[in-house]
Amino acid sequence: MMLVLVQVQVQVVVVVILSFSAATKAAPPAEADLKNHGCVNHCGNLSIPYPFGVKENCYLSEDFFINCSDSQPYLWHSNLHVTNISLDKGEVGIMNYISRDCYDLLGTPLQSNFYAWLDSANFSISTKNKFTTIGCDTYGYLRILDNNNSFAFATGCVSSCMNMSYVPDDGSCSGIGCCQTSVPKQLSYIEVDAGSYNNHTDVSNFNPCSYAFVVEEAAFNFSKTYIQNFTEDMVPLVLDWGILDNETCDEAKRNLTSYACGDHSDCYKAEIGHGYLCKCSNGYKGNAYLSYGCKDIDECADPNLNQCVEESKCLNTPGNYTCSCPKRYHGDGKTDGTRCTADRVLVLQIVIGNAIYVKSKINKVQHLIHIINEFGRIYLQPTSPIGSTSFYTPVT
């Protein structure tokens, strides 16, 4: 049984309950198998890679079902709008509801206030998120529940300020007007509540509401204008996921009929704290959850992927590559290795060849000097009148 994130109005409890039956899983399917089942790998603009899928026989288990309704992807049969799926990181991006607590100038509730909660046993909230509150008469509680939905522990954030001039305008959530705190690891059951100490009566002219939510830290930038009016109903949140059949990779590998990793892949512990992830081995890329989904990378086709020196030859091998030096050179042919060095015989040949070449050049120069000297003696014989003298200095 799994519960999903919902918004709940005060005094009105709305709970969405999903009951998933255990699915029988086999070895990783091939890409051709998915095509034969008519599987599609996208929903709207979102890519849907296996083990996720949008129809039966296209996903690993119900946990990975993406409900593609009106070209909008949702996790399971819920209102969790999916924005991103990462196989390598084991992450799913969703849009998360915020909790709000608003009042009029007299301190009377301005609207039905909301609190948000998320219950997802097979996914956990990533530590890439932050628990965040916004307001100048504001507190926010993040309550963590155990597997039985009983209270386990809580954390929170408080922000108080008497006028807008104290709120920084540099985008930082520094504790004045905006407060953030880290989210503990491996949380799956949470409740988020926003509140006010004085119903915003002291700050209602510029801050009528308190807000609290869990948000992806990298996707949220605080603005001073949020104190007066934060119009968002949902914010980005990152969930961690993993294959939950077995606790560890070693245990999973003992049952190859249910082991989810395909060929040329490696198994890693999932960030959710239990289960595992599959990633293509070094030298391969693709979908590690498919049979032969990890394809060999041709490092030789891209100079940025290999370390072969210019004079060596790059040879692609399964999952790797080699660099070979030219004939009469030795070394590994790599820029970060022994490179390519000429053999001793070749060096001797080069030295002898150069010596012969230099000797030949010297002989030619000496012969040229001899000709010049002889020509000078002939050309500069005395031809002037008697008594005159000509001088000639031979070239040496």
Contacts in CASP RR format, 6 or more apart in sequence:
PFRMAT RR
TARGET T0000
AUTHOR 0000-0000-0000
METHOD contacts of the structure
MODEL  1
MMLVLVQVQVQVVVVVILSFSAATKAAPPAEADLKNHGCVNHCGNLSIPY
PFGVKENCYLSEDFFINCSDSQPYLWHSNLHVTNISLDKGEVGIMNYISR
DCYDLLGTPLQSNFYAWLDSANFSISTKNKFTTIGCDTYGYLRILDNNNS
FAFATGCVSSCMNMSYVPDDGSCSGIGCCQTSVPKQLSYIEVDAGSYNNH
TDVSNFNPCSYAFVVEEAAFNFSKTYIQNFTEDMVPLVLDWGILDNETCD
EAKRNLTSYACGDHSDCYKAEIGHGYLCKCSNGYKGNAYLSYGCKDIDEC
ADPNLNQCVEESKCLNTPGNYTCSCPKRYHGDGKTDGTRCTADRVLVLQI
VIGNAIYVKSKINKVQHLIHIINEFGRIYLQPTSPIGSTSFYTPVT
1 17 0 8 1.000
1 18 0 8 1.000
1 19 0 8 1.000
1 20 0 8 1.000
2 17 0 8 1.000
2 18 0 8 1.000
2 19 0 8 1.000
2 20 0 8 1.000
2 76 0 8 1.000
2 119 0 8 1.000
2 120 0 8 1.000
2 121 0 8 1.000
2 122 0 8 1.000
3 15 0 8 1.000
3 16 0 8 1.000
3 17 0 8 1.000
3 18 0 8 1.000
3 119 0 8 1.000
3 120 0 8 1.000
3 149 0 8 1.000
4 16 0 8 1.000
4 18 0 8 1.000
4 75 0 8 1.000
4 76 0 8 1.000
4 78 0 8 1.000
4 79 0 8 1.000
4 80 0 8 1.000
4 118 0 8 1.000
4 119 0 8 1.000
4 120 0 8 1.000
5 78 0 8 1.000
5 79 0 8 1.000
5 80 0 8 1.000
5 94 0 8 1.000
5 96 0 8 1.000
5 97 0 8 1.000
5 116 0 8 1.000
5 117 0 8 1.000
5 118 0 8 1.000
5 119 0 8 1.000
5 120 0 8 1.000
6 14 0 8 1.000
6 15 0 8 1.000
6 16 0 8 1.000
6 79 0 8 1.000
6 97 0 8 1.000
6 116 0 8 1.000
6 117 0 8 1.000
7 14 0 8 1.000
7 97 0 8 1.000
7 114 0 8 1.000
7 115 0 8 1.000
7 116 0 8 1.000
8 14 0 8 1.000
8 114 0 8 1.000
8 115 0 8 1.000
8 116 0 8 1.000
8 117 0 8 1.000
9 112 0 8 1.000
9 113 0 8 1.000
9 114 0 8 1.000
10 112 0 8 1.000
10 113 0 8 1.000
10 114 0 8 1.000
16 77 0 8 1.000
16 78 0 8 1.000
16 79 0 8 1.000
18 76 0 8 1.000
18 77 0 8 1.000
18 78 0 8 1.000
20 61 0 8 1.000
20 62 0 8 1.000
20 63 0 8 1.000
21 62 0 8 1.000
23 60 0 8 1.000
23 61 0 8 1.000
23 62 0 8 1.000
25 60 0 8 1.000
25 61 0 8 1.000
25 245 0 8 1.000
25 258 0 8 1.000
25 260 0 8 1.000
26 257 0 8 1.000
26 258 0 8 1.000
27 256 0 8 1.000
27 257 0 8 1.000
27 258 0 8 1.000
27 259 0 8 1.000
27 291 0 8 1.000
28 259 0 8 1.000
28 260 0 8 1.000
28 261 0 8 1.000
28 262 0 8 1.000
28 289 0 8 1.000
28 290 0 8 1.000
28 291 0 8 1.000
29 50 0 8 1.000
29 290 0 8 1.000
29 291 0 8 1.000
30 290 0 8 1.000
30 291 0 8 1.000
30 292 0 8 1.000
30 293 0 8 1.000
31 287 0 8 1.000
31 290 0 8 1.000
31 292 0 8 1.000
31 293 0 8 1.000
34 41 0 8 1.000
34 50 0 8 1.000
34 58 0 8 1.000
34 290 0 8 1.000
37 55 0 8 1.000
37 57 0 8 1.000
37 58 0 8 1.000
38 55 0 8 1.000
38 58 0 8 1.000
39 50 0 8 1.000
39 53 0 8 1.000
39 54 0 8 1.000
39 55 0 8 1.000
39 57 0 8 1.000
39 58 0 8 1.000
40 48 0 8 1.000
40 54 0 8 1.000
40 55 0 8 1.000
40 58 0 8 1.000
41 47 0 8 1.000
41 48 0 8 1.000
41 49 0 8 1.000
41 50 0 8 1.000
42 48 0 8 1.000
43 54 0 8 1.000
43 66 0 8 1.000
43 68 0 8 1.000
43 71 0 8 1.000
43 72 0 8 1.000
43 73 0 8 1.000
44 68 0 8 1.000
44 71 0 8 1.000
44 72 0 8 1.000
44 73 0 8 1.000
46 73 0 8 1.000
46 82 0 8 1.000
46 83 0 8 1.000
46 84 0 8 1.000
46 85 0 8 1.000
47 85 0 8 1.000
48 54 0 8 1.000
48 66 0 8 1.000
48 68 0 8 1.000
48 73 0 8 1.000
48 85 0 8 1.000
49 85 0 8 1.000
49 87 0 8 1.000
49 287 0 8 1.000
49 289 0 8 1.000
50 58 0 8 1.000
50 59 0 8 1.000
50 60 0 8 1.000
50 287 0 8 1.000
50 289 0 8 1.000
50 290 0 8 1.000
51 59 0 8 1.000
51 60 0 8 1.000
51 61 0 8 1.000
51 64 0 8 1.000
51 243 0 8 1.000
51 260 0 8 1.000
51 289 0 8 1.000
52 59 0 8 1.000
52 60 0 8 1.000
52 64 0 8 1.000
52 65 0 8 1.000
52 66 0 8 1.000
52 85 0 8 1.000
53 59 0 8 1.000
53 64 0 8 1.000
53 65 0 8 1.000
53 66 0 8 1.000
54 65 0 8 1.000
54 66 0 8 1.000
54 67 0 8 1.000
54 68 0 8 1.000
54 73 0 8 1.000
59 65 0 8 1.000
59 66 0 8 1.000
60 243 0 8 1.000
60 260 0 8 1.000
60 289 0 8 1.000
62 76 0 8 1.000
63 76 0 8 1.000
63 122 0 8 1.000
63 123 0 8 1.000
63 241 0 8 1.000
63 244 0 8 1.000
64 241 0 8 1.000
65 75 0 8 1.000
65 76 0 8 1.000
65 77 0 8 1.000
66 73 0 8 1.000
66 74 0 8 1.000
66 75 0 8 1.000
66 82 0 8 1.000
67 73 0 8 1.000
67 74 0 8 1.000
67 75 0 8 1.000
67 76 0 8 1.000
67 77 0 8 1.000
67 78 0 8 1.000
68 74 0 8 1.000
72 81 0 8 1.000
73 81 0 8 1.000
73 82 0 8 1.000
74 80 0 8 1.000
74 81 0 8 1.000
74 82 0 8 1.000
75 82 0 8 1.000
75 92 0 8 1.000
75 94 0 8 1.000
80 94 0 8 1.000
80 95 0 8 1.000
81 94 0 8 1.000
81 95 0 8 1.000
81 234 0 8 1.000
82 92 0 8 1.000
82 93 0 8 1.000
82 94 0 8 1.000
83 93 0 8 1.000
83 94 0 8 1.000
83 95 0 8 1.000
83 236 0 8 1.000
84 91 0 8 1.000
84 92 0 8 1.000
84 93 0 8 1.000
85 91 0 8 1.000
85 92 0 8 1.000
85 93 0 8 1.000
86 92 0 8 1.000
87 278 0 8 1.000
87 279 0 8 1.000
87 287 0 8 1.000
87 288 0 8 1.000
87 289 0 8 1.000
88 279 0 8 1.000
90 240 0 8 1.000
90 241 0 8 1.000
90 242 0 8 1.000
90 270 0 8 1.000
90 271 0 8 1.000
90 277 0 8 1.000
91 126 0 8 1.000
91 128 0 8 1.000
91 238 0 8 1.000
91 239 0 8 1.000
91 240 0 8 1.000
91 241 0 8 1.000
92 123 0 8 1.000
92 238 0 8 1.000
92 239 0 8 1.000
92 241 0 8 1.000
93 216 0 8 1.000
93 236 0 8 1.000
93 237 0 8 1.000
93 238 0 8 1.000
93 239 0 8 1.000
94 236 0 8 1.000
94 237 0 8 1.000
94 238 0 8 1.000
94 239 0 8 1.000
95 234 0 8 1.000
95 235 0 8 1.000
95 236 0 8 1.000
95 237 0 8 1.000
96 116 0 8 1.000
96 118 0 8 1.000
96 213 0 8 1.000
96 214 0 8 1.000
96 215 0 8 1.000
96 234 0 8 1.000
96 235 0 8 1.000
96 236 0 8 1.000
96 237 0 8 1.000
97 114 0 8 1.000
97 116 0 8 1.000
97 213 0 8 1.000
97 233 0 8 1.000
97 234 0 8 1.000
98 114 0 8 1.000
98 116 0 8 1.000
98 192 0 8 1.000
98 194 0 8 1.000
98 211 0 8 1.000
98 212 0 8 1.000
98 213 0 8 1.000
98 230 0 8 1.000
98 232 0 8 1.000
98 233 0 8 1.000
98 234 0 8 1.000
98 235 0 8 1.000
99 113 0 8 1.000
99 114 0 8 1.000
99 115 0 8 1.000
99 116 0 8 1.000
99 140 0 8 1.000
99 192 0 8 1.000
99 193 0 8 1.000
99 194 0 8 1.000
99 211 0 8 1.000
99 212 0 8 1.000
99 213 0 8 1.000
100 113 0 8 1.000
100 114 0 8 1.000
100 194 0 8 1.000
100 209 0 8 1.000
100 210 0 8 1.000
100 211 0 8 1.000
100 212 0 8 1.000
100 230 0 8 1.000
101 113 0 8 1.000
101 194 0 8 1.000
101 195 0 8 1.000
101 196 0 8 1.000
101 209 0 8 1.000
101 210 0 8 1.000
101 211 0 8 1.000
102 109 0 8 1.000
102 110 0 8 1.000
102 111 0 8 1.000
102 113 0 8 1.000
102 200 0 8 1.000
102 208 0 8 1.000
102 209 0 8 1.000
102 210 0 8 1.000
103 109 0 8 1.000
103 110 0 8 1.000
103 196 0 8 1.000
103 199 0 8 1.000
103 200 0 8 1.000
103 201 0 8 1.000
103 204 0 8 1.000
103 208 0 8 1.000
103 209 0 8 1.000
104 110 0 8 1.000
104 204 0 8 1.000
104 208 0 8 1.000
105 201 0 8 1.000
105 204 0 8 1.000
105 205 0 8 1.000
106 201 0 8 1.000
107 199 0 8 1.000
107 200 0 8 1.000
107 201 0 8 1.000
107 204 0 8 1.000
108 199 0 8 1.000
110 208 0 8 1.000
110 209 0 8 1.000
113 194 0 8 1.000
115 191 0 8 1.000
115 192 0 8 1.000
115 193 0 8 1.000
115 194 0 8 1.000
116 191 0 8 1.000
116 192 0 8 1.000
116 213 0 8 1.000
117 189 0 8 1.000
117 190 0 8 1.000
117 191 0 8 1.000
117 192 0 8 1.000
118 125 0 8 1.000
118 188 0 8 1.000
118 189 0 8 1.000
118 190 0 8 1.000
118 214 0 8 1.000
119 145 0 8 1.000
119 149 0 8 1.000
119 188 0 8 1.000
119 189 0 8 1.000
120 188 0 8 1.000
120 189 0 8 1.000
120 239 0 8 1.000
121 147 0 8 1.000
121 188 0 8 1.000
121 189 0 8 1.000
122 188 0 8 1.000
122 241 0 8 1.000
122 242 0 8 1.000
122 244 0 8 1.000
122 272 0 8 1.000
123 188 0 8 1.000
123 239 0 8 1.000
123 240 0 8 1.000
123 241 0 8 1.000
123 272 0 8 1.000
124 185 0 8 1.000
124 186 0 8 1.000
124 187 0 8 1.000
124 188 0 8 1.000
124 239 0 8 1.000
124 240 0 8 1.000
124 271 0 8 1.000
124 272 0 8 1.000
124 273 0 8 1.000
125 183 0 8 1.000
125 187 0 8 1.000
125 188 0 8 1.000
125 190 0 8 1.000
125 214 0 8 1.000
125 237 0 8 1.000
125 238 0 8 1.000
125 239 0 8 1.000
125 240 0 8 1.000
126 183 0 8 1.000
126 216 0 8 1.000
126 238 0 8 1.000
126 239 0 8 1.000
126 240 0 8 1.000
126 271 0 8 1.000
127 182 0 8 1.000
127 183 0 8 1.000
127 184 0 8 1.000
127 185 0 8 1.000
128 216 0 8 1.000
128 217 0 8 1.000
128 218 0 8 1.000
128 238 0 8 1.000
129 183 0 8 1.000
129 214 0 8 1.000
129 215 0 8 1.000
129 216 0 8 1.000
129 217 0 8 1.000
129 237 0 8 1.000
129 238 0 8 1.000
130 173 0 8 1.000
130 180 0 8 1.000
130 181 0 8 1.000
130 182 0 8 1.000
130 183 0 8 1.000
130 214 0 8 1.000
130 215 0 8 1.000
130 217 0 8 1.000
130 220 0 8 1.000
131 140 0 8 1.000
131 142 0 8 1.000
131 155 0 8 1.000
131 156 0 8 1.000
131 157 0 8 1.000
131 180 0 8 1.000
131 181 0 8 1.000
131 182 0 8 1.000
131 183 0 8 1.000
131 192 0 8 1.000
131 212 0 8 1.000
131 213 0 8 1.000
131 214 0 8 1.000
132 157 0 8 1.000
132 173 0 8 1.000
132 178 0 8 1.000
132 179 0 8 1.000
132 180 0 8 1.000
132 211 0 8 1.000
132 212 0 8 1.000
132 213 0 8 1.000
132 214 0 8 1.000
132 215 0 8 1.000
132 220 0 8 1.000
133 139 0 8 1.000
133 140 0 8 1.000
133 156 0 8 1.000
133 157 0 8 1.000
133 158 0 8 1.000
133 159 0 8 1.000
133 178 0 8 1.000
133 179 0 8 1.000
133 180 0 8 1.000
133 194 0 8 1.000
133 210 0 8 1.000
133 211 0 8 1.000
133 212 0 8 1.000
134 159 0 8 1.000
134 177 0 8 1.000
134 178 0 8 1.000
134 210 0 8 1.000
134 211 0 8 1.000
134 212 0 8 1.000
134 222 0 8 1.000
134 226 0 8 1.000
134 227 0 8 1.000
134 230 0 8 1.000
135 159 0 8 1.000
135 161 0 8 1.000
135 177 0 8 1.000
135 178 0 8 1.000
135 203 0 8 1.000
135 207 0 8 1.000
135 209 0 8 1.000
135 210 0 8 1.000
135 211 0 8 1.000
135 226 0 8 1.000
135 227 0 8 1.000
136 159 0 8 1.000
136 160 0 8 1.000
136 161 0 8 1.000
136 162 0 8 1.000
136 167 0 8 1.000
136 177 0 8 1.000
136 203 0 8 1.000
136 206 0 8 1.000
136 207 0 8 1.000
136 227 0 8 1.000
137 160 0 8 1.000
137 196 0 8 1.000
137 197 0 8 1.000
137 198 0 8 1.000
137 199 0 8 1.000
137 200 0 8 1.000
137 202 0 8 1.000
137 203 0 8 1.000
137 207 0 8 1.000
137 210 0 8 1.000
138 158 0 8 1.000
138 159 0 8 1.000
138 160 0 8 1.000
138 177 0 8 1.000
138 179 0 8 1.000
138 194 0 8 1.000
138 195 0 8 1.000
138 196 0 8 1.000
138 210 0 8 1.000
138 211 0 8 1.000
138 212 0 8 1.000
139 156 0 8 1.000
139 157 0 8 1.000
139 158 0 8 1.000
139 159 0 8 1.000
139 194 0 8 1.000
139 195 0 8 1.000
139 196 0 8 1.000
139 197 0 8 1.000
139 210 0 8 1.000
140 156 0 8 1.000
140 157 0 8 1.000
140 158 0 8 1.000
140 192 0 8 1.000
140 193 0 8 1.000
140 194 0 8 1.000
140 195 0 8 1.000
140 210 0 8 1.000
140 212 0 8 1.000
141 154 0 8 1.000
141 155 0 8 1.000
141 156 0 8 1.000
141 191 0 8 1.000
141 192 0 8 1.000
141 193 0 8 1.000
141 212 0 8 1.000
142 154 0 8 1.000
142 155 0 8 1.000
142 156 0 8 1.000
142 181 0 8 1.000
142 183 0 8 1.000
142 190 0 8 1.000
142 191 0 8 1.000
142 192 0 8 1.000
142 212 0 8 1.000
142 214 0 8 1.000
143 151 0 8 1.000
143 154 0 8 1.000
143 190 0 8 1.000
143 191 0 8 1.000
143 192 0 8 1.000
143 193 0 8 1.000
144 151 0 8 1.000
144 152 0 8 1.000
144 153 0 8 1.000
144 154 0 8 1.000
144 155 0 8 1.000
144 184 0 8 1.000
144 187 0 8 1.000
144 189 0 8 1.000
144 190 0 8 1.000
145 151 0 8 1.000
145 152 0 8 1.000
145 189 0 8 1.000
145 190 0 8 1.000
145 191 0 8 1.000
146 152 0 8 1.000
146 189 0 8 1.000
147 189 0 8 1.000
149 189 0 8 1.000
155 181 0 8 1.000
155 184 0 8 1.000
156 181 0 8 1.000
157 179 0 8 1.000
157 180 0 8 1.000
157 181 0 8 1.000
157 212 0 8 1.000
158 179 0 8 1.000
159 175 0 8 1.000
159 176 0 8 1.000
159 177 0 8 1.000
159 178 0 8 1.000
159 179 0 8 1.000
160 197 0 8 1.000
161 167 0 8 1.000
161 176 0 8 1.000
161 177 0 8 1.000
161 203 0 8 1.000
162 202 0 8 1.000
162 203 0 8 1.000
163 203 0 8 1.000
163 206 0 8 1.000
164 206 0 8 1.000
164 224 0 8 1.000
164 227 0 8 1.000
164 228 0 8 1.000
166 176 0 8 1.000
166 177 0 8 1.000
167 176 0 8 1.000
167 177 0 8 1.000
167 178 0 8 1.000
167 224 0 8 1.000
167 227 0 8 1.000
168 174 0 8 1.000
168 176 0 8 1.000
168 224 0 8 1.000
169 224 0 8 1.000
171 221 0 8 1.000
171 222 0 8 1.000
171 223 0 8 1.000
171 224 0 8 1.000
172 178 0 8 1.000
172 222 0 8 1.000
173 179 0 8 1.000
173 180 0 8 1.000
173 220 0 8 1.000
173 222 0 8 1.000
177 227 0 8 1.000
178 222 0 8 1.000
178 226 0 8 1.000
180 217 0 8 1.000
183 214 0 8 1.000
185 273 0 8 1.000
186 240 0 8 1.000
186 271 0 8 1.000
186 272 0 8 1.000
186 273 0 8 1.000
188 272 0 8 1.000
190 214 0 8 1.000
192 212 0 8 1.000
192 213 0 8 1.000
192 214 0 8 1.000
193 212 0 8 1.000
194 210 0 8 1.000
194 211 0 8 1.000
194 212 0 8 1.000
195 210 0 8 1.000
195 212 0 8 1.000
196 210 0 8 1.000
200 207 0 8 1.000
200 208 0 8 1.000
200 209 0 8 1.000
200 210 0 8 1.000
206 227 0 8 1.000
206 228 0 8 1.000
207 227 0 8 1.000
207 228 0 8 1.000
209 230 0 8 1.000
211 226 0 8 1.000
211 230 0 8 1.000
213 235 0 8 1.000
214 237 0 8 1.000
215 235 0 8 1.000
215 236 0 8 1.000
215 237 0 8 1.000
216 235 0 8 1.000
216 236 0 8 1.000
216 237 0 8 1.000
216 238 0 8 1.000
219 235 0 8 1.000
219 236 0 8 1.000
220 235 0 8 1.000
220 236 0 8 1.000
240 270 0 8 1.000
240 271 0 8 1.000
240 272 0 8 1.000
241 270 0 8 1.000
241 272 0 8 1.000
242 270 0 8 1.000
242 272 0 8 1.000
242 275 0 8 1.000
242 276 0 8 1.000
242 277 0 8 1.000
243 252 0 8 1.000
243 260 0 8 1.000
243 270 0 8 1.000
243 275 0 8 1.000
243 276 0 8 1.000
243 277 0 8 1.000
243 278 0 8 1.000
244 274 0 8 1.000
244 275 0 8 1.000
245 252 0 8 1.000
245 255 0 8 1.000
245 258 0 8 1.000
245 260 0 8 1.000
245 275 0 8 1.000
246 252 0 8 1.000
246 255 0 8 1.000
246 275 0 8 1.000
246 276 0 8 1.000
247 274 0 8 1.000
247 275 0 8 1.000
248 269 0 8 1.000
248 275 0 8 1.000
248 276 0 8 1.000
249 267 0 8 1.000
249 268 0 8 1.000
249 269 0 8 1.000
249 276 0 8 1.000
252 258 0 8 1.000
252 259 0 8 1.000
252 260 0 8 1.000
252 261 0 8 1.000
252 267 0 8 1.000
252 275 0 8 1.000
252 276 0 8 1.000
253 259 0 8 1.000
253 267 0 8 1.000
260 276 0 8 1.000
260 278 0 8 1.000
260 289 0 8 1.000
261 267 0 8 1.000
261 278 0 8 1.000
261 288 0 8 1.000
261 289 0 8 1.000
262 278 0 8 1.000
262 288 0 8 1.000
262 289 0 8 1.000
262 290 0 8 1.000
262 291 0 8 1.000
262 292 0 8 1.000
262 293 0 8 1.000
262 294 0 8 1.000
263 291 0 8 1.000
263 292 0 8 1.000
263 293 0 8 1.000
263 294 0 8 1.000
264 280 0 8 1.000
264 281 0 8 1.000
264 284 0 8 1.000
264 292 0 8 1.000
264 293 0 8 1.000
264 294 0 8 1.000
264 296 0 8 1.000
264 319 0 8 1.000
265 278 0 8 1.000
265 279 0 8 1.000
265 280 0 8 1.000
265 281 0 8 1.000
265 284 0 8 1.000
265 288 0 8 1.000
265 294 0 8 1.000
266 278 0 8 1.000
266 279 0 8 1.000
266 280 0 8 1.000
266 281 0 8 1.000
266 288 0 8 1.000
267 276 0 8 1.000
267 277 0 8 1.000
267 278 0 8 1.000
268 276 0 8 1.000
268 277 0 8 1.000
268 278 0 8 1.000
268 279 0 8 1.000
269 275 0 8 1.000
269 276 0 8 1.000
269 277 0 8 1.000
270 276 0 8 1.000
270 277 0 8 1.000
278 288 0 8 1.000
278 289 0 8 1.000
279 288 0 8 1.000
280 286 0 8 1.000
280 288 0 8 1.000
280 293 0 8 1.000
280 294 0 8 1.000
281 294 0 8 1.000
281 319 0 8 1.000
282 319 0 8 1.000
282 320 0 8 1.000
283 296 0 8 1.000
283 297 0 8 1.000
283 299 0 8 1.000
283 319 0 8 1.000
283 320 0 8 1.000
284 294 0 8 1.000
284 295 0 8 1.000
284 296 0 8 1.000
284 297 0 8 1.000
284 319 0 8 1.000
285 294 0 8 1.000
285 295 0 8 1.000
285 297 0 8 1.000
286 293 0 8 1.000
286 294 0 8 1.000
286 295 0 8 1.000
287 293 0 8 1.000
287 294 0 8 1.000
288 294 0 8 1.000
296 316 0 8 1.000
296 318 0 8 1.000
296 319 0 8 1.000
297 305 0 8 1.000
297 319 0 8 1.000
298 316 0 8 1.000
299 305 0 8 1.000
299 306 0 8 1.000
299 314 0 8 1.000
299 316 0 8 1.000
299 320 0 8 1.000
299 321 0 8 1.000
300 306 0 8 1.000
300 308 0 8 1.000
300 314 0 8 1.000
300 315 0 8 1.000
300 316 0 8 1.000
300 321 0 8 1.000
301 316 0 8 1.000
306 314 0 8 1.000
306 321 0 8 1.000
306 323 0 8 1.000
307 323 0 8 1.000
307 334 0 8 1.000
307 335 0 8 1.000
307 336 0 8 1.000
307 337 0 8 1.000
308 314 0 8 1.000
308 321 0 8 1.000
308 323 0 8 1.000
308 333 0 8 1.000
308 334 0 8 1.000
308 335 0 8 1.000
309 323 0 8 1.000
309 333 0 8 1.000
309 334 0 8 1.000
309 335 0 8 1.000
309 339 0 8 1.000
309 340 0 8 1.000
311 325 0 8 1.000
311 326 0 8 1.000
311 329 0 8 1.000
311 340 0 8 1.000
312 323 0 8 1.000
312 324 0 8 1.000
312 325 0 8 1.000
312 326 0 8 1.000
312 333 0 8 1.000
312 334 0 8 1.000
312 340 0 8 1.000
313 323 0 8 1.000
313 324 0 8 1.000
313 326 0 8 1.000
314 321 0 8 1.000
314 322 0 8 1.000
314 323 0 8 1.000
315 321 0 8 1.000
315 322 0 8 1.000
315 323 0 8 1.000
315 324 0 8 1.000
323 332 0 8 1.000
323 333 0 8 1.000
323 334 0 8 1.000
324 333 0 8 1.000
325 331 0 8 1.000
325 333 0 8 1.000
325 340 0 8 1.000
326 340 0 8 1.000
328 342 0 8 1.000
328 343 0 8 1.000
328 345 0 8 1.000
328 346 0 8 1.000
329 340 0 8 1.000
329 341 0 8 1.000
329 342 0 8 1.000
329 343 0 8 1.000
329 346 0 8 1.000
330 340 0 8 1.000
330 341 0 8 1.000
330 343 0 8 1.000
331 337 0 8 1.000
331 338 0 8 1.000
331 339 0 8 1.000
331 340 0 8 1.000
331 341 0 8 1.000
332 338 0 8 1.000
332 339 0 8 1.000
333 339 0 8 1.000
333 340 0 8 1.000
342 350 0 8 1.000
369 395 0 8 1.000
369 396 0 8 1.000
372 395 0 8 1.000
373 394 0 8 1.000
373 395 0 8 1.000
376 392 0 8 1.000
376 394 0 8 1.000
377 392 0 8 1.000
377 394 0 8 1.000
380 390 0 8 1.000
380 392 0 8 1.000
381 390 0 8 1.000
382 388 0 8 1.000
382 389 0 8 1.000
382 390 0 8 1.000
383 390 0 8 1.000
384 390 0 8 1.000
END
